[in-house]
Amino acid sequence: MILRFVAVAVVLAVAALLAGCGGDESTTTVTVTTSAESEAPPTGPAVAELQQVMTTLGYYSGPVDGVYGDDTTAAVKEMQTALGVTADGIYGEETHAALKDKAASITVEIQTLVSEYGYYTGDIDGTYGPETVAAVQELQTDLGVTADGRFGAETAAAFNEAVASGELKPA
């Protein structure tokens, strides 16, 4: 069970982005569409943010340049396939909802984990809010890693090591 957190930890960047890290549960969905009449691909900060998220998740390896070109479209299709939604290369409502659902389910896993080890006492609700951030920061401080409140790869590795060595035990 513990080792699976290494694999899912990278999705936490999305959990923080989409599930309201910092307590603000509002998100903005940007639907990017293209047409045969359009010569230039869509561009802008929302596209760059999407590229960054997909880079973090391992779907995109191109430049984070804010251009929704062929590489971005291919990465969106790959991500859509993994999420089980229509793989059309367009990041729209269906893809956003699926990604948000995935982020919430991972947040539930993290809340459950830090609760089992005595760091979290809040509701296990899939919202990566201030209580979850504080619990992860406390865990990170005890593990001696950067206390940024994000359960990423560094935290997952330190956690797994501490559990394997017996240094960290369930509460």
C-alpha positions as CSV (number, residue, x, y, z in Angstrom):
1,M,0.0,0.0,0.0
2,I,2.7,2.5,0.9
3,L,4.7,2.2,-2.3
4,R,1.7,3.2,-4.4
5,F,2.0,6.7,-3.0
6,V,5.2,7.2,-4.9
7,A,3.4,6.5,-8.1
8,V,0.4,8.7,-7.3
9,A,2.3,11.5,-5.6
10,V,2.9,13.4,-8.9
11,V,-0.9,13.8,-9.3
12,L,-0.9,15.9,-6.2
13,A,0.2,18.9,-8.2
14,V,-3.1,18.6,-9.9
15,A,-4.9,17.9,-6.6
16,A,-3.5,21.1,-5.3
17,L,-4.4,23.0,-8.4
18,L,-7.9,21.6,-8.9
19,A,-9.1,20.6,-5.4
20,G,-8.5,24.0,-3.8
21,C,-5.1,24.1,-2.2
22,G,-5.0,27.0,0.1
23,G,-8.7,26.7,0.8
24,D,-10.1,28.3,-2.4
25,E,-12.2,25.7,-4.0
26,S,-13.0,27.7,-7.1
27,T,-11.3,26.8,-10.4
28,T,-11.5,28.1,-13.9
29,T,-12.0,25.8,-16.8
30,V,-10.6,27.0,-20.0
31,T,-11.9,25.1,-23.0
32,V,-9.5,25.2,-25.9
33,T,-10.9,24.4,-29.3
34,T,-9.5,24.5,-32.8
35,S,-11.1,24.6,-36.2
36,A,-9.9,23.9,-39.8
37,E,-10.4,27.7,-40.5
38,S,-7.9,28.6,-37.7
39,E,-4.4,28.9,-39.0
40,A,-2.6,29.6,-35.7
41,P,-3.0,27.3,-32.6
42,P,-4.5,28.8,-29.4
43,T,-2.0,30.4,-27.1
44,G,-1.8,32.0,-23.7
45,P,-1.2,31.5,-20.0
46,A,-4.0,28.9,-19.6
47,V,-2.3,26.8,-22.2
48,A,1.1,27.2,-20.5
49,E,-0.5,26.1,-17.2
50,L,-2.1,23.1,-18.8
51,Q,1.3,22.2,-20.3
52,Q,3.0,22.5,-16.9
53,V,0.4,20.3,-15.2
54,M,0.8,17.7,-18.0
55,T,4.6,17.9,-17.6
56,T,4.2,17.2,-13.9
57,L,2.0,14.3,-14.6
58,G,4.4,12.9,-17.2
59,Y,2.2,13.3,-20.3
60,Y,4.0,16.3,-21.8
61,S,7.7,16.7,-22.4
62,G,7.7,19.7,-24.8
63,P,8.4,23.3,-24.0
64,V,6.0,25.1,-21.7
65,D,5.5,27.9,-24.2
66,G,1.7,28.5,-24.0
67,V,1.1,27.3,-27.6
68,Y,-1.5,24.6,-28.0
69,G,0.3,22.8,-30.9
70,D,0.6,19.2,-32.0
71,D,2.7,18.1,-29.0
72,T,0.2,19.6,-26.6
73,T,-2.7,18.0,-28.4
74,A,-1.0,14.6,-28.4
75,A,-0.3,14.9,-24.7
76,V,-3.9,15.8,-24.0
77,K,-5.1,12.8,-25.9
78,E,-2.7,10.5,-23.9
79,M,-4.0,12.0,-20.7
80,Q,-7.6,11.7,-21.8
81,T,-7.1,8.0,-22.6
82,A,-5.6,7.5,-19.1
83,L,-8.6,9.3,-17.6
84,G,-11.1,7.2,-19.6
85,V,-12.6,10.1,-21.4
86,T,-13.0,10.9,-25.1
87,A,-9.5,11.2,-26.5
88,D,-10.0,14.2,-28.9
89,G,-7.0,16.3,-27.9
90,I,-9.3,19.1,-26.6
91,Y,-9.0,20.0,-23.0
92,G,-12.7,20.8,-22.2
93,E,-15.3,20.2,-19.5
94,E,-15.2,16.4,-19.7
95,T,-11.4,16.2,-19.3
96,H,-11.4,18.9,-16.6
97,A,-14.0,17.0,-14.6
98,A,-12.2,13.7,-14.9
99,L,-8.9,15.2,-13.8
100,K,-10.6,16.9,-10.9
101,D,-12.2,13.6,-9.9
102,K,-8.8,11.9,-10.0
103,A,-7.3,14.7,-7.9
104,A,-10.0,14.4,-5.3
105,S,-9.6,10.6,-5.1
106,I,-5.8,11.0,-4.5
107,T,-6.5,13.7,-1.9
108,V,-8.7,11.2,-0.1
109,E,-5.9,8.7,-0.1
110,I,-3.5,11.3,1.3
111,Q,-5.9,12.5,3.9
112,T,-6.5,8.8,5.0
113,L,-2.8,8.1,5.1
114,V,-1.8,11.2,7.2
115,S,-4.8,10.5,9.4
116,E,-3.6,6.9,10.0
117,Y,-0.3,8.3,11.2
118,G,-1.8,10.9,13.5
119,Y,-1.1,14.0,11.4
120,Y,-4.6,14.8,10.2
121,T,-7.9,15.0,12.1
122,G,-10.2,16.8,9.7
123,D,-12.8,15.4,7.4
124,I,-11.7,13.0,4.7
125,D,-13.4,14.8,1.9
126,G,-11.0,15.0,-1.0
127,T,-10.5,18.7,-0.6
128,Y,-6.8,19.7,-0.3
129,G,-7.5,22.6,2.0
130,P,-5.6,24.3,4.8
131,E,-6.0,21.4,7.2
132,T,-4.6,18.9,4.8
133,V,-1.7,21.3,3.9
134,A,-0.9,21.8,7.6
135,A,-1.0,18.0,8.2
136,V,1.4,17.3,5.3
137,Q,3.7,20.1,6.4
138,E,3.9,18.7,9.9
139,L,4.6,15.2,8.5
140,Q,7.3,16.8,6.2
141,T,8.9,18.6,9.1
142,D,9.1,15.3,11.1
143,L,10.5,13.6,8.0
144,G,13.2,16.3,7.5
145,V,12.0,17.2,4.0
146,T,10.9,20.6,2.5
147,A,7.7,21.5,4.4
148,D,5.7,22.9,1.5
149,G,2.5,21.1,2.2
150,R,2.6,19.1,-1.0
151,F,2.8,15.3,-0.8
152,G,5.1,15.0,-3.8
153,A,7.8,12.5,-4.7
154,E,10.3,13.7,-2.1
155,T,7.8,13.4,0.7
156,A,6.6,10.0,-0.6
157,A,10.1,8.6,-0.7
158,A,10.9,9.9,2.8
159,F,7.6,8.6,4.1
160,N,8.2,5.1,2.6
161,E,11.7,5.0,4.1
162,A,10.5,6.1,7.6
163,V,7.8,3.5,7.6
164,A,10.1,0.7,6.3
165,S,12.7,1.5,8.9
166,G,10.1,1.6,11.7
167,E,10.8,5.3,12.4
168,L,7.2,6.1,11.6
169,K,4.3,4.0,12.8
170,P,0.5,4.3,12.6
171,A,-1.0,6.3,15.5
